[in-house]
Amino acid sequence: MISITEWQKIGVGITGFGIFFILFGILLYFDSVLLAFGNLLFLTGLSLIIGLRRTFSFFFQRHKLKGTSFFLGGVAIVLLRWPLLGMLLEAYGFISLFKGFFPVAFGFLGSTANSPFLSTLSQRLQGSSSMV
């Protein structure tokens, strides 16, 4: 059984609030204050869940620097009150950072939900990621 510390529990809550504020900011036509607050909460919660050292080592790996620069650049652009451009940069950076995780997640969802669409999507993603 995996033990979860109190700081990790707090981090999950903060990350959840960050995602809520980001989605609510998008729902309210890219409200820059809500998006900025959501970004800060999301990054704070992530660092509480996995720790500061692991957060920095994840974001600043050599092969992930492009995604990191787009993601953190998007956060900075949102903080400077250009929400649409910032969210576009963040989305590209997020996809670039987590592209290796998507086939695993879709494979898990396809196997648990027993959905042929997700299983097919997972197989195609795993086939395309092995070619890269």
C-alpha positions in Angstrom: 0.0 0.0 0.0 1.3 3.4 -0.9 1.4 5.9 2.0 0.4 9.4 1.2 1.7 12.2 3.4 -0.4 15.1 4.6 1.5 17.5 2.2 0.6 15.2 -0.7 -3.1 15.3 0.3 -3.0 19.1 0.5 -1.2 19.1 -2.9 -4.0 17.0 -4.5 -6.6 19.5 -3.2 -4.6 22.5 -4.4 -4.1 20.9 -7.8 -7.8 20.2 -8.0 -8.7 23.8 -7.2 -6.1 24.8 -9.9 -7.8 22.7 -12.5 -11.2 24.0 -11.4 -10.0 27.7 -11.8 -8.4 27.0 -15.1 -11.6 25.4 -16.5 -13.8 28.1 -14.9 -11.5 30.8 -16.5 -11.9 29.2 -19.9 -15.7 29.0 -19.4 -15.8 32.7 -18.6 -14.2 33.6 -22.0 -10.5 33.3 -20.9 -10.7 35.5 -17.8 -7.0 36.2 -17.1 -7.3 36.5 -13.3 -8.9 33.1 -13.0 -6.5 31.5 -15.4 -3.5 33.0 -13.7 -4.7 31.9 -10.3 -5.5 28.4 -11.6 -2.0 28.1 -13.1 -0.3 29.1 -9.9 -2.4 26.7 -7.8 -1.8 23.9 -10.3 2.0 24.3 -10.3 2.0 24.7 -6.5 -0.1 21.5 -6.0 2.0 19.6 -8.4 5.2 20.5 -6.5 3.5 19.5 -3.2 2.4 16.1 -4.6 5.7 15.0 -6.1 8.2 17.3 -4.3 10.2 20.3 -5.4 13.2 18.2 -6.6 11.2 15.8 -8.7 9.2 18.7 -10.1 12.3 20.5 -11.2 13.9 17.3 -12.6 10.7 16.5 -14.5 10.4 20.0 -16.1 14.0 20.5 -16.8 15.1 17.3 -18.5 17.0 17.9 -21.7 14.5 16.3 -24.0 11.6 18.2 -22.3 13.0 21.7 -22.4 10.9 22.7 -25.5 7.7 21.7 -23.8 8.7 23.2 -20.5 9.6 26.5 -22.2 6.2 26.6 -24.0 4.3 25.7 -20.8 6.0 28.1 -18.4 6.1 30.8 -21.1 2.3 30.3 -21.5 2.0 30.7 -17.7 4.0 33.9 -17.9 1.9 35.3 -20.8 -1.3 34.5 -18.9 0.1 36.4 -15.9 0.8 39.3 -18.2 -2.9 39.3 -19.1 -2.8 37.8 -22.6 -4.9 34.8 -21.7 -5.8 33.4 -25.2 -2.2 33.3 -26.4 -0.9 32.1 -23.0 -3.4 29.2 -23.0 -2.5 28.2 -26.5 1.2 28.1 -25.6 0.4 26.2 -22.4 -1.6 23.6 -24.3 1.2 23.0 -26.8 3.7 22.7 -23.9 1.4 20.4 -21.9 1.0 18.1 -24.9 4.7 18.2 -25.6 5.6 17.4 -22.0 3.1 14.6 -21.5 3.1 13.0 -25.0 4.7 9.8 -23.6 2.0 9.5 -20.9 -1.0 9.7 -23.3 -0.7 6.1 -24.7 -0.5 4.7 -21.2 -3.5 6.7 -20.0 -5.6 5.8 -23.0 -4.6 2.1 -22.7 -5.6 2.1 -19.1 -8.9 3.8 -19.9 -9.5 1.4 -22.8 -8.8 -1.7 -20.6 -10.9 -0.5 -17.6 -13.8 0.8 -19.6 -13.6 -2.0 -22.2 -14.2 0.5 -24.9 -13.1 -0.5 -28.4 -12.6 3.1 -29.4 -10.1 3.8 -26.6 -8.4 0.5 -27.1 -7.9 1.3 -30.8 -6.7 4.8 -30.1 -4.2 3.4 -27.5 -2.8 0.9 -30.0 -2.4 3.6 -32.7 -0.8 6.0 -30.2 1.6 3.3 -29.0 2.5 2.5 -32.6 3.2 6.1 -33.5 5.2 6.8 -30.3 7.5 3.9 -30.9 8.4 5.2 -34.4 9.6 8.6 -32.9 
